[in-house]
Amino acid sequence: MSIPDFDDVKAAHKRIRPYIHRTPILTSSFFNTLTGAELYFKCENFQKAGAFKARGAVNAVFGLSDQEAAAGVATHSSGNHGQALSYAAGRRGIKATVVMPDNAPEPKKAAVIGYGGQVVECAPSNAARENTLRRLIEQSGAEFVHPYNDSRVIAGQATCALEVIEDTDHLDALIAPIGGGGLVAGTCLTASNLMPGTPVFAAEPKNADDAWQSLQAGRIIERDAPDTIADGLKTNLAPLTWHFVSSQVKDILLATEQEIIDAMFLTWERMKIIIEPSCAVPLAAIINNRNLFAGLKVGVILTGGNVDLNKLPWLKS
Amino acid sequence: MSIPDFDDVKAAHKRIRPYIHRTPILTSSFFNTLTGAELYFKCENFQKAGAFKARGAVNAVFGLSDQEAAAGVATHSSGNHGQALSYAAGRRGIKATVVMPDNAPEPKKAAVIGYGGQVVECAPSNAARENTLRRLIEQSGAEFVHPYNDSRVIAGQATCALEVIEDTDHLDALIAPIGGGGLVAGTCLTASNLMPGTPVFAAEPKNADDAWQSLQAGRIIERDAPDTIADGLKTNLAPLTWHFVSSQVKDILLATEQEIIDAMFLTWERMKIIIEPSCAVPLAAIINNRNLFAGLKVGVILTGGNVDLNKLPWLKS
């Protein structure tokens, strides 16, 4: 699969526009005072299906020919990409199948089904997941839409930074969380075209620091089953995202579990918006690295708000 | 005190603009499908100090002459108006004193103090509250800014509907929660000038239905210490707000405690925004009155987001 370029991003933005929200950008004088920076929060937690993932999924689904689309789409995901693909397929009126480990939380399965998709369960191992998906695709002819190692998905995620840049005035930096790297790759792609030289930072849980390690080592380092509350950021980089991350990310900043929870709580309390743990990592990193950002205008991508409201990390269960 | 007119509203909007957010209007296809209506949610939960109350308080504080302002402002409030007045006074650099019952929750006191105001405690009775405030004003010469029976406050709250109307295209109805009636009075004032004939609805907890009873009786009916989770809506109407409510409100719709909690939970879950119980009452009323709103474009004022995140009504404590 080819590396996406900025024309792909512009095409993606046009393609997905009818199916996504142009999410607002919020500011918070509380966080500006706390960090010494001027923060512009892009609220993808308000996005369709509750996360930026709708951008990439919609771009992939609506980029298919009618013939390709007829067999439906499939993926493996126990998180936001599964919901997003289900949402996108529903809007096009085609079938989406999402392979999930049989121990995935019921609400995650319910969300995929709620958007009209189908869940296929497998044993909770990488091998089972890949075998199940392969068999399913062989039988149905469905189009595989990888959560991030997919140029259509990266081009879709890149539209988020496009809107941030269009809706703000001369940012000094951008920051987004990094898991598989689809959003950060897309952010680099857009930033390098629209405001070359402006640094793009990624933020990662210390407990799942495979991207940070990869950047140190100069090659993709994988970490198996990391334990972090930021469950959207457990995935490892892949060739297409590494292409951008390795060459264009200014730095990867880390945050501990407690710092992530604290940043999440503060965001709920002061901004009155619901963000999921993965989404709080960049803010935790900015709070941790005051000297790096003080005095700068920083675009912060708030990635998603899919949280189980009955299980909040600051409440004892 | 005189009844405010629409010129007061326009002047208020100009006066408060530097100190308040022009809050966004969000839509939700989930709630549109659920209700059959087209809902436009005005997010005053994102407002300064977490509620629309900042509008009225800022208008009152910044409308004072320098001489009047020098002695500071004072009020009684254990809720959002106290925080809002403290915020407004802080922005003008004057003193705010808020009388609160000594059994008010610590976070409420902390919020007033956090914005620079002073809390004066009294015994938890209406008589103690009024005596304490009267004595305090006699001693200090502070300007009393009533939470709602105040034309400056009503004109300030009226700017909220002004923005809703400016930022949407031909609404068929407006709805807001009703406690003392400041917001609803202001909404009537603006709507009757900018889109005469368009109905304004108020929504009230069944457990604190004094405004509903007043509308039936044709005079202000007071209810003492009603028990509802919607703690911002326990107050009774007053002459200035009754002037508008009695003649211009189309109807007052009621919601039970469970309906309020359900609407609040659904808003958090589907819209990813934090609203307080009082703020969920209009949506609960719309869900309850599908036939009244189906097919209409409805502006819904989300009034505030000040919630104790450690005590959520759907979680057992």
Chai-1 contact restraints between the chains, C-beta under 6 A:
chainA,res_idxA,chainB,res_idxB,connection_type,confidence,min_distance_angstrom,max_distance_angstrom,comment,restraint_id
A,P24,B,P24,contact,1.0,0.0,6.0,A-B,restraint_1
A,N45,B,K272,contact,1.0,0.0,6.0,A-B,restraint_2
A,F46,B,K272,contact,1.0,0.0,6.0,A-B,restraint_3
A,W268,B,I274,contact,1.0,0.0,6.0,A-B,restraint_4
A,W268,B,L309,contact,1.0,0.0,6.0,A-B,restraint_5
A,E269,B,L309,contact,1.0,0.0,6.0,A-B,restraint_6
A,K272,B,N45,contact,1.0,0.0,6.0,A-B,restraint_7
A,K272,B,F46,contact,1.0,0.0,6.0,A-B,restraint_8
A,K272,B,I274,contact,1.0,0.0,6.0,A-B,restraint_9
A,K272,B,G305,contact,1.0,0.0,6.0,A-B,restraint_10
A,I273,B,I273,contact,1.0,0.0,6.0,A-B,restraint_11
A,I274,B,W268,contact,1.0,0.0,6.0,A-B,restraint_12
A,I274,B,K272,contact,1.0,0.0,6.0,A-B,restraint_13
A,G305,B,K272,contact,1.0,0.0,6.0,A-B,restraint_14
A,L309,B,W268,contact,1.0,0.0,6.0,A-B,restraint_15
A,L309,B,E269,contact,1.0,0.0,6.0,A-B,restraint_16
